[in-house]
Amino acid sequence: MIGHELGGRYEIITRIGGGGMALVYKAHDILLNRKVAVKILRQQFVHDEEFIRRFRREAQSAAALSHPNVVSIYDVGQEDETHYIVMEYVEGQNLNEIIQERAPLQVDEAIRFASQICDALEHAHHNQIIHRDIKPHNILIGKNGRVKVTDFGIARAVTSSTITQTGSVVGSVHYFSPEHAKGINTGEKSDLYSLGIVIYQMLTGKLPFLGESPISVALKHLQETFEEPRIINPYIPQSVENIILRAMRKNPNERYASADEMLRDLETCLKPERLKEPKATFNSDSPDFDETRVMPAIRGSIADTLAPPAANNRAEKPAAVDSDTASNRWDSSGLDEPRKRKWVKPVVTVAATLLVIALVYWGAQTVLGWFDIEEVDVPYVVNQNEANARDMLEKAGLKVEEPTVYTDKEGFAKDIVYEQSKPNQRVKVGSFIKLYVSTGPKMEEAADYVGHSYDDTVASLVALGVDEERIDKDEEFSDEAPGTILKQTPEAGEQFDPKTAKFSFTVSQGKETFPMPKLLDMKENDAVALLKSKGLEINQTDIVREPSYKEEGTVIGQYPYEPDAKVTKGAEVTLTVSSGLPKDALEYTFNIVISPAEAGKTSEIRIVFSDARGENIEWGKRKIKDTQTFSVKVVLDPNTEAKVNIFRDGKFVDMFSKTYEDVKSGADSTPETVPGTDAPIIDLPAQTEESNPDGSTNTDTTTNPNGTEPNGTEPPNQDANKQPG
């Protein structure tokens, strides 16, 4: 049936209950998009036409009820041989489940439930519908506390053939009214009798009549009295017991006249002025004749007292005369004396009766006085630890009912009271209060997570209910693989509450990394020293030596880590070191004679060269005041041209170059010169002009006193052999 779409509209989801006549399923109303309850008639009744007709008729009648405490009936239908009723779906429990879990209920809660049930019955009775099957199983309690009475009208469809059906009558016989048990017509007062039993069960946790078979229970409804509620639960107010006693009278005439009358009684029974009202008594002129009684045996003295005097005298005189007294002489004195004392016996009897009544009354008052104990307010001990709660109750003159209930309760720490009986009530000194104490939340044991993967550990903790936001991670470098747990809090074996516990893990980042230093162009010894200072491994025997245009002993390669690559301590590094120039390399020295810009003044000379070793290599800077020779050594390979650029006072002044072929051919390395700038203009002696034959004139020029050329440069060969200083 689950998954079936009933009537093309109701998709069956799951089974939620059932009884002797029908099974109840939770379903989804596709048309109206809501949850409903679908009651489906059991298969054994689908061929009983009379049953089906009454089933439909009474269901349709119940559908006419519209009341907040009555489960609404939405639809009645048939699909093939499946007969069903669609009803309102109530999210919650039925009253029987609540009674099984925590009966006896608090008086105010039981009265609140009973008032709503009675209100529903009053509405139904007003519409001429008798329930006939009031029991806790048919009373639903929603999550909001609202009572919903269900199965209105269905009980009427039960025929005599169902008396032995398991789950129908057997489940209801404990709530039968006496007239129901007799099989005679039942009316509104039968529902009130059943409601009385429901109230009895809520407040005592017991049923008034139990037996080995449904028949024996039904007979007890007819013949036996039940144990009064206050004997089982002395905390039931007398006003509430009176309602139960009246509702459960075997004689329907002594019950409430209507549900409305009972409802008014329920609504006022907990008022302070009614709590200690006298116990209800009932008219002895209309006794419950169906009750089984023990009649006293008739003895002589009691029979004489009960019998009429005249009749007794006439009847007993012959029996009182025997053969001996028959011949006695009768005189007037003997006859008159008994007549004069006829009044004595009745007077003595009445006096003795009154004396006994007086003694009983006095004794009853005395005994009641013993039980008239001072009342106290029950302290509210929820959220107190057990020791404090016990102390508070003892100081108030109350006792703790044993055994105390210990259970794990979410939201309450260990040894904290999470529930108590009779809270906010006034009870007699010495009353028992039951405590419900939390054993703390369900605890888990921390495993040893060290050495395990952090991600796997977090997943396992989340599966236990630990919030990932309460798991802290601290990373540090170590020799362990990245993501491996190094330390943990709490320690392995400690208990923790998954709902509140905080975890802290120290997790490996792997080995510490740092940028690989740049070793290129460093001297071999310097490079090896730097690697060792960084904690890196270098094996001298693994150093690769190969020719290059770098100076011998210069690092020309590093493997496997390039400069600035991430490297960890202990990593091995291999160096490639220059073993000198290749065999086909040529060396050449430029000898360059450079003069200051102005003779006698300081100039800064900067030389930059390019050769087989690289471009724009800085040779160096030097300050000069006079002409000096600079030697610049270069290296050439077959495909290289060596160039030397001269800068004086920050300005480019000249460039010299040699090709590989030039050097190989043995070209002279004659000095190159960089003269100074033009000499400043000076005053010359007067010139004598002589006329040449062609008409031109000759001018005589005098050499500068410092011996420089007129343009201010030194002679080319001056200080030609002077080395850079």
C-alpha positions in Angstrom: 0.0 0.0 0.0 2.9 2.3 0.7 3.7 4.3 -2.4 0.3 3.7 -3.8 -1.7 6.7 -5.1 -5.2 6.2 -3.7 -8.1 7.6 -5.6 -5.7 9.3 -7.9 -5.0 11.9 -5.2 -3.7 10.5 -2.0 -0.1 9.2 -2.1 0.5 6.8 0.7 3.7 7.5 2.6 3.9 5.3 5.7 1.8 3.4 8.2 1.2 5.3 11.4 -1.4 3.1 13.3 -4.2 0.6 13.1 -6.9 -1.2 15.0 -9.2 -4.2 14.6 -11.2 -2.6 11.9 -8.8 -0.4 9.9 -5.2 0.6 9.2 -4.1 4.2 9.3 -1.5 5.7 6.9 0.1 9.0 6.6 -0.4 10.3 3.0 0.1 13.4 0.8 -2.9 15.1 -0.7 -1.5 15.9 -4.2 -4.4 18.1 -5.1 -4.2 20.4 -2.0 -0.5 19.8 -1.2 -1.0 18.8 2.4 -0.5 15.9 4.7 -3.5 13.8 5.6 -4.3 10.6 7.5 -6.0 7.8 5.5 -7.9 5.1 7.3 -8.3 2.0 5.2 -10.9 -0.7 6.0 -9.3 -4.1 6.7 -9.9 -6.7 4.0 -12.0 -9.1 6.2 -14.8 -6.5 6.2 -14.9 -5.5 2.5 -17.6 -8.1 1.6 -19.9 -7.2 4.5 -22.4 -4.9 2.7 -24.2 -4.0 5.9 -20.9 -3.1 7.6 -19.8 -1.0 4.6 -23.1 0.9 4.4 -23.0 1.8 8.1 -19.2 2.6 7.8 -19.9 5.1 5.1 -23.0 6.5 6.7 -21.4 7.1 10.1 -18.2 8.5 8.6 -20.3 11.0 6.6 -22.2 11.8 9.7 -18.9 12.4 11.6 -17.7 14.6 8.8 -20.5 17.0 9.6 -18.7 17.8 12.9 -16.6 21.0 12.9 -14.9 21.6 16.2 -11.2 22.4 17.1 -11.0 19.3 19.3 -12.4 16.9 16.7 -10.3 15.4 13.9 -11.8 16.7 10.7 -12.9 14.2 8.1 -12.1 15.4 4.6 -13.2 12.6 2.2 -14.8 9.1 2.0 -14.2 6.9 -1.0 -13.6 3.5 -2.5 -11.1 2.2 -5.0 -11.8 -1.4 -6.2 -12.2 -3.3 -2.9 -10.4 -0.6 -0.8 -12.7 1.5 1.4 -11.1 4.5 2.9 -11.7 7.7 5.0 -9.4 10.7 4.6 -8.9 12.7 7.8 -6.9 15.6 9.3 -3.3 14.6 10.0 -2.2 15.5 13.6 1.5 15.7 14.3 2.1 14.4 17.8 1.2 11.4 20.1 -1.9 9.7 21.2 -3.0 9.9 24.8 -2.2 6.3 25.4 1.5 6.8 24.5 1.6 9.8 26.9 0.1 7.7 29.7 2.5 4.9 29.1 5.4 7.2 29.2 4.7 9.4 32.3 1.5 8.5 34.1 0.3 9.6 36.6 -0.1 13.0 34.9 -0.1 16.2 36.7 -3.7 17.1 37.8 -3.9 20.3 35.9 -2.6 18.7 32.7 -5.1 15.8 33.0 -8.0 18.2 33.6 -6.9 20.3 30.6 -7.0 17.2 28.4 -10.3 16.0 29.8 -11.9 19.4 29.3 -11.1 19.4 25.6 -12.3 15.8 25.2 -15.5 16.7 27.0 -15.9 19.8 24.8 -15.6 17.6 21.7 -18.2 15.2 23.1 -20.6 18.0 23.9 -20.4 19.2 20.2 -20.9 15.6 18.9 -23.8 14.9 21.3 -25.4 18.2 20.2 -25.3 16.8 16.6 -26.8 13.5 17.7 -23.5 11.6 17.3 -22.4 9.2 20.0 -18.8 8.1 19.9 -19.1 4.8 21.8 -15.3 4.2 21.7 -13.7 6.9 23.9 -10.3 5.6 24.9 -6.8 7.1 25.0 -5.9 5.4 21.7 -8.5 7.6 20.0 -7.4 10.9 21.5 -4.5 12.7 19.8 -2.4 15.3 21.4 -0.8 17.7 19.0 2.6 19.3 19.5 0.9 22.5 20.5 -1.0 20.6 23.3 -4.4 20.7 21.5 -6.5 17.6 22.0 -8.1 16.0 18.9 -10.7 13.3 19.3 -10.9 10.9 16.4 -13.0 7.9 15.2 -16.3 9.6 15.6 -19.1 7.4 14.4 -16.9 4.5 13.5 -17.7 2.5 16.6 -21.4 2.4 15.6 -20.3 0.2 12.7 -19.1 -2.6 15.0 -21.5 -5.5 14.9 -21.8 -8.4 17.3 -19.6 -10.4 15.0 -16.6 -8.3 16.0 -16.8 -9.1 19.7 -13.9 -11.5 19.4 -11.8 -9.5 16.8 -8.4 -8.8 18.4 -7.8 -5.1 18.7 -11.4 -3.9 18.4 -13.4 -4.9 21.5 -10.4 -6.3 23.3 -8.8 -2.9 23.1 -11.9 -1.0 24.1 -13.5 -3.3 26.7 -11.6 -1.6 29.5 -13.6 1.6 28.7 -17.0 0.0 28.2 -20.0 1.5 30.1 -22.1 -1.1 32.0 -24.9 -0.7 29.5 -22.5 -1.2 26.6 -21.3 -4.4 28.2 -24.9 -5.6 28.5 -25.3 -5.0 24.8 -28.3 -2.6 25.2 -28.6 0.7 23.4 -26.0 3.2 24.6 -26.3 7.0 24.7 -24.5 10.1 25.6 -23.9 9.0 29.2 -21.9 6.0 27.9 -19.4 8.4 26.4 -19.2 10.2 29.8 -18.6 6.9 31.6 -15.7 6.1 29.2 -14.3 9.6 29.7 -14.4 9.0 33.5 -12.2 5.9 33.0 -9.8 8.0 30.8 -9.4 10.6 33.6 -9.0 7.8 36.1 -6.2 6.3 34.1 -4.5 9.6 33.5 -4.3 10.4 37.2 -3.5 6.9 38.6 -1.7 5.3 35.8 -4.0 2.3 36.1 -7.3 1.0 34.7 -10.2 0.5 37.1 -11.0 -3.0 35.9 -8.6 -5.7 34.7 -9.3 -9.3 33.9 -8.1 -12.4 32.1 -10.5 -12.0 29.2 -12.7 -9.3 27.7 -15.8 -11.1 29.1 -14.3 -11.0 32.7 -13.6 -7.3 32.3 -17.0 -6.6 30.9 -18.6 -8.4 33.9 -16.6 -6.3 36.3 -18.0 -3.2 34.7 -21.4 -4.6 35.6 -20.9 -6.1 39.0 -17.8 -4.8 40.8 -16.7 -1.5 42.4 -13.4 0.0 41.5 -10.6 1.3 43.8 -11.2 5.0 44.4 -8.6 7.2 42.7 -7.4 9.0 45.9 -6.5 5.6 47.4 -4.0 5.1 44.6 -2.9 8.8 44.2 -3.6 10.8 47.4 -2.6 14.0 45.6 -5.8 14.0 43.6 -8.0 16.8 44.9 -11.4 15.7 46.2 -13.2 17.9 43.7 -11.5 16.0 40.8 -12.2 12.6 42.4 -15.8 13.5 42.7 -16.0 14.1 38.9 -14.6 10.6 38.3 -16.9 9.0 40.8 -19.9 10.6 39.3 -18.9 9.9 35.7 -18.3 6.2 36.5 -21.6 5.4 38.3 -23.0 2.2 37.1 -26.5 3.7 37.2 -26.7 6.1 34.2 -29.2 8.2 36.1 -26.6 9.1 38.7 -24.0 10.3 36.1 -23.8 13.7 34.6 -27.0 14.6 32.7 -24.9 15.8 29.7 -21.4 16.5 28.5 -22.1 20.2 28.9 -22.7 19.7 32.7 -19.6 17.6 33.1 -17.6 20.2 31.2 -18.7 23.0 33.6 -17.6 20.8 36.5 -14.2 20.2 34.9 -13.7 23.9 34.3 -14.2 24.8 37.9 -12.8 21.7 39.8 -9.4 23.2 40.4 -10.6 26.5 41.9 -9.2 26.9 45.4 -12.6 26.9 47.0 -13.5 23.5 45.5 -10.3 21.6 46.1 -11.4 20.3 49.6 -15.1 20.0 48.9 -16.9 17.0 50.6 -16.7 13.6 49.0 -19.6 13.0 46.6 -22.5 10.8 47.8 -25.2 9.3 45.8 -28.9 8.7 46.5 -29.3 5.3 48.3 -32.9 5.1 47.1 -31.6 4.3 43.6 -28.7 1.9 44.3 -26.6 0.3 41.6 -28.5 -3.0 41.6 -26.0 -4.6 39.2 -23.3 -4.4 41.9 -22.4 -7.6 43.6 -23.0 -7.3 47.4 -22.2 -9.3 50.5 -25.5 -9.5 52.6 -25.2 -10.0 56.4 -26.4 -13.3 57.8 -29.7 -13.1 59.7 -29.3 -13.9 63.3 -31.9 -14.2 66.0 -31.4 -10.9 67.8 -31.1 -8.9 64.6 -34.0 -10.7 63.1 -36.1 -9.9 66.2 -35.2 -6.3 65.9 -35.9 -6.0 62.2 -39.3 -8.0 62.3 -42.6 -6.2 63.1 -43.5 -6.7 66.8 -47.1 -8.0 66.5 -46.3 -10.5 63.8 -43.3 -11.7 65.7 -45.2 -12.3 68.9 -47.9 -14.3 67.2 -45.4 -16.3 65.2 -43.1 -17.1 68.0 -45.5 -17.8 70.9 -46.2 -21.4 69.9 -42.5 -22.1 69.4 -41.7 -20.6 72.9 -44.1 -23.0 74.7 -42.8 -26.5 75.4 -44.4 -29.4 77.1 -43.2 -28.3 80.5 -44.7 -24.8 80.4 -48.0 -25.9 78.9 -49.3 -27.2 82.2 -48.1 -24.1 84.1 -50.6 -21.9 85.8 -51.2 -18.5 84.2 -52.0 -15.5 86.4 -52.6 -11.9 85.7 -49.4 -10.8 87.3 -47.3 -13.0 85.1 -49.0 -11.8 82.0 -48.9 -8.1 82.8 -45.2 -7.8 83.6 -43.9 -8.5 80.1 -46.3 -6.0 78.6 -45.0 -3.2 80.8 -41.4 -3.7 79.6 -42.0 -3.8 75.9 -40.4 -0.4 75.4 -37.1 -1.3 77.0 -35.6 -3.3 74.2 -36.2 -0.7 71.4 -34.9 2.1 73.6 -31.7 0.1 74.4 -31.2 -0.7 70.8 -31.6 2.9 69.6 -29.4 4.1 72.4 -26.7 1.6 71.6 -27.0 2.5 67.9 -26.6 6.2 68.7 -23.6 5.5 70.9 -21.9 3.5 68.2 -22.6 6.3 65.7 -21.2 8.9 68.1 -18.1 6.7 68.7 -17.6 6.2 65.0 -17.9 9.9 64.3 -15.5 10.8 67.1 -13.0 8.2 65.9 -13.3 9.4 62.3 -12.7 13.0 63.4 -9.7 11.9 65.4 -8.2 10.0 62.5 -8.9 12.8 60.1 -7.2 15.1 62.5 -4.1 12.9 62.4 -4.1 13.2 58.6 -4.7 17.0 58.6 -1.1 17.7 58.0 0.4 21.1 57.2 0.9 22.0 53.6 4.0 23.5 52.0 5.0 24.8 48.6 7.1 22.4 46.6 10.4 24.1 45.8 11.4 24.4 42.2 14.6 22.4 41.9 15.0 22.1 38.1 18.5 23.2 37.1 19.9 22.5 40.6 22.4 19.9 41.1 21.1 16.7 42.9 22.6 17.4 46.3 21.2 21.0 46.4 17.8 19.8 45.2 17.6 17.1 47.9 18.7 19.7 50.5 16.0 22.2 49.4 13.3 19.5 49.5 14.3 18.3 52.9 14.4 21.8 54.3 10.8 22.3 53.0 9.7 19.1 54.9 9.5 17.0 51.8 11.0 13.6 50.8 12.7 12.5 47.6 11.0 9.5 46.1 13.4 6.6 45.4 14.7 5.5 43.1 15.8 8.8 41.4 15.7 8.6 37.6 19.1 9.0 36.0 19.2 9.5 32.2 21.4 11.4 29.8 19.7 14.6 28.9 20.9 16.9 26.2 21.4 20.5 27.4 21.9 19.5 31.1 25.2 18.8 32.8 25.9 15.8 34.9 24.1 15.6 38.3 21.7 18.5 37.3 17.9 18.0 37.9 16.1 18.4 34.6 12.6 17.5 35.8 10.6 17.0 39.0 7.2 15.9 40.1 4.6 18.3 41.5 6.4 21.5 40.5 4.8 24.7 41.7 2.2 22.9 43.8 1.2 23.0 47.4 1.4 19.6 49.1 1.4 18.1 52.6 4.6 18.0 54.6 6.3 14.6 54.1 5.1 14.2 50.6 7.4 12.5 48.1 8.9 14.4 45.2 10.4 12.4 42.3 13.6 13.8 40.8 14.9 13.2 37.2 18.7 13.8 37.2 20.9 14.2 34.1 23.9 11.9 33.8 25.3 14.5 31.5 25.3 14.5 27.8 26.3 11.3 26.0 30.1 11.3 26.2 32.6 10.1 23.6 36.2 9.1 24.2 38.9 10.9 22.3 41.1 8.6 20.2 44.8 9.0 19.6 44.9 11.2 16.5 48.7 11.9 16.6 50.2 10.6 13.3 46.9 10.6 11.5 45.7 12.9 8.7 44.1 16.1 9.9 41.4 16.0 7.2 40.4 12.4 8.1 40.4 13.3 11.8 38.1 16.3 11.3 35.7 14.2 9.2 35.5 11.6 12.0 34.8 14.2 14.7 32.1 15.9 12.6 30.5 12.5 12.2 30.4 12.2 16.0 28.5 15.6 16.2 31.5 18.0 16.8 31.0 21.3 15.1 33.8 22.0 12.7 34.0 25.6 13.9 35.1 24.2 17.3 38.2 22.5 15.8 41.3 24.7 15.8 44.3 24.1 13.6 47.9 25.3 14.4 50.6 24.5 11.8 54.3 24.2 12.3 57.3 22.8 10.4 58.4 19.3 11.1 59.9 16.2 9.4 56.4 14.6 9.2 54.4 14.8 6.0 52.3 17.9 5.5 48.8 17.5 7.1 50.0 15.0 9.8 48.7 15.7 13.4 51.6 16.3 15.8 49.7 17.2 19.0 46.1 17.1 20.1 43.8 18.6 22.8 42.0 16.9 24.5 44.4 14.1 25.0 43.7 10.5 23.8 41.4 8.7 26.2 39.7 11.8 27.6 35.9 12.0 27.6 34.2 14.8 25.7 30.7 16.0 24.8 30.4 16.3 21.0 27.9 19.1 21.4 30.3 21.4 23.3 33.8 20.0 23.1 36.6 22.1 21.5 39.5 20.4 19.8 42.9 21.9 19.1 45.5 20.2 16.7 49.1 21.0 15.9 49.5 20.0 12.3 52.8 19.5 10.3 53.5 21.9 7.5 56.3 19.6 6.3 59.9 20.6 6.5 60.7 24.3 6.8 61.3 25.9 3.4 63.3 29.0 2.4 64.3 30.6 -0.8 67.3 29.0 -2.5 70.2 31.5 -2.5 71.8 32.6 -5.8 75.2 30.9 -6.1 76.0 31.8 -9.7 79.2 33.9 -10.2 80.2 33.2 -6.5 83.6 31.6 -5.7 83.4 27.9 -5.0 84.5 28.2 -1.4 82.0 31.0 -0.7 79.2 29.1 -2.2 79.9 26.0 -0.2 80.1 28.0 3.0 76.7 29.7 2.3 75.0 26.3 1.6 76.2 24.8 4.8 75.1 27.8 6.8 71.6 27.3 5.4 71.5 23.7 6.5 71.8 22.4 2.9 73.9 19.4 2.0 76.8 19.7 -0.5 79.2 16.8 -1.4 82.5 18.1 -2.6 83.0 15.0 -4.7 79.8 15.7 -6.6 80.9 19.2 -7.7 81.0 19.3 -11.5 83.9 21.1 -13.1 83.8 22.2 -16.7 85.4 24.8 -18.8 83.7 28.2 -19.2 84.4 31.8 -19.9 84.1 32.5 -16.2 87.1 32.8 -14.0 88.3 29.4 -12.8 86.7 28.4 -9.4 83.5 30.5 -10.2 80.1 28.8 -9.8 78.4 28.6 -13.2 75.5 26.3 -12.3 73.4 25.0 -9.3 71.1 22.0 -9.3 68.3 21.0 -8.7 67.2 24.3 -7.2 67.2 27.5 -9.1 67.7 30.8 -7.2 64.7 31.7 -5.0 63.1 28.3 -5.4 61.6 26.8 -2.2 64.0 24.4 -0.5 64.0 22.6 2.8 66.8 22.0 5.2 68.8 18.9 4.5 68.2 19.1 0.8 71.2 18.1 -1.4 72.6 20.7 -3.9 75.0 20.0 -6.7 77.3 22.8 -8.0 78.9 23.3 -11.4 82.2 25.2 -11.1 84.3 26.7 -13.9 87.6 24.9 -14.5 88.9 27.7 -16.7 88.6 28.9 -20.2 87.9 26.5 -23.1 90.8 25.5 -25.3 89.7 27.7 -28.2 89.3 30.8 -26.1 91.6 33.7 -26.6 92.6 36.4 -24.2 93.5 39.9 -25.2 94.5 43.0 -23.2 93.4 46.5 -24.3 96.0 49.1 -23.2 94.1 52.4 -23.3 95.8 55.8 -22.5 93.3 58.2 -21.1 93.7 61.8 -20.2 91.6 63.9 -17.9 89.2 66.2 -19.6 91.3 69.1 -18.6 94.9 68.8 -17.7 95.6 69.2 -14.0 91.9 68.7 -13.1 90.4 65.5 -11.8 88.2 63.3 -14.1 86.4 60.1 -13.2 87.0 57.3 -15.7 84.5 54.4 -16.0 85.2 51.4 -18.2 82.5 48.9 -19.3 83.4 45.9 -21.6 81.7 43.0 -23.4 83.3 39.7 -24.3 82.6 36.0 -24.3 81.8 36.2 -20.6 78.9 38.6 -21.1 77.6 41.9 -22.0 78.3 45.3 -20.3 80.6 44.0 -17.7 81.8 46.7 -15.3 85.6 46.9 -15.4 85.6 49.7 -12.7 86.0 53.4 -12.1 89.1 55.5 -11.3 89.8 59.2 -10.8 92.8 60.7 -12.6 94.5 64.2 -12.8 97.0 63.3 -15.5 97.2 60.9 -18.4 97.2 57.2 -17.4 97.2 53.8 -19.1 94.4 51.4 -18.4 94.8 47.7 -19.1 91.5 45.9 -19.8 91.8 42.1 -20.2 89.1 40.4 -22.3 88.2 36.9 -23.4 87.0 36.0 -26.9 85.5 32.9 -28.4 85.2 32.3 -32.1 81.8 34.0 -32.3 82.6 37.0 -30.1 83.8 40.5 -30.5 85.3 42.2 -27.5 84.3 45.8 -26.9 85.5 48.4 -24.4 83.4 51.5 -23.7 85.1 54.5 -22.0 83.1 57.0 -20.0 84.7 60.2 -18.6 82.9 62.3 -16.0 79.7 60.3 -16.7 79.8 60.9 -20.5 80.6 58.3 -23.2 83.8 59.4 -24.9 85.1 56.4 -26.9 84.8 52.7 -27.8 87.5 50.2 -28.8 86.9 46.6 -30.1 88.7 43.5 -31.3 87.3 40.5 -33.1 88.3 36.9 -32.5 90.0 36.8 -35.9 91.9 40.1 -35.1 93.4 38.6 -32.0 94.0 35.2 -33.5 95.9 36.8 -36.5 98.3 38.4 -34.0 97.3 42.0 -34.5 99.3 44.5 -32.5 98.0 45.5 -29.2 99.0 49.1 -29.7 97.8 51.5 -27.0 94.5 53.2 -27.6 94.3 56.8 -26.6 91.5 59.0 -25.2 92.8 62.6 -25.3 91.4 65.4 -23.2 89.1 68.1 -24.5 90.3 71.2 -26.3 92.6 73.5 -24.2 91.1 76.8 -23.2 91.8 79.9 -25.4 94.8 81.9 -24.1 96.3 85.4 -25.2 99.0 85.0 -27.9 101.9 87.6 -28.7 101.3 90.0 -31.6 101.7 88.4 -35.0 103.8 89.7 -37.8 102.3 89.3 -41.1 104.5 88.7 -44.0 103.4 88.8 -47.5 103.9 85.6 -49.5 104.5 85.7 -53.1 101.0 84.6 -53.7 99.6 87.3 -51.5 98.9 85.3 -48.4 100.1 86.0 -44.9 101.9 83.7 -42.4 101.0 83.7 -38.8 103.6 82.7 -36.1 102.0 80.7 -33.2 103.7 80.2 -29.9 103.4 76.8 -28.0 101.4 76.8 -24.7 103.6 77.2 -21.7 102.5 73.8 -20.4 103.7 72.0 -23.5 100.2 70.8 -24.6 98.9 70.8 -28.1 96.8 73.7 -29.1 93.7 71.6 -28.7 94.6 70.9 -25.1 95.6 67.2 -25.6 98.9 65.7 -24.5 101.2 64.3 -27.0 100.2 60.8 -28.0 103.2 59.1 -26.5 103.4 61.1 -23.3 103.4 58.8 -20.3 102.5 55.9 -22.6 104.0 53.4 -20.3 102.3 54.6 -17.2 100.0 51.9 -15.6 96.6 52.6 -14.0 97.2 53.6 -10.5 
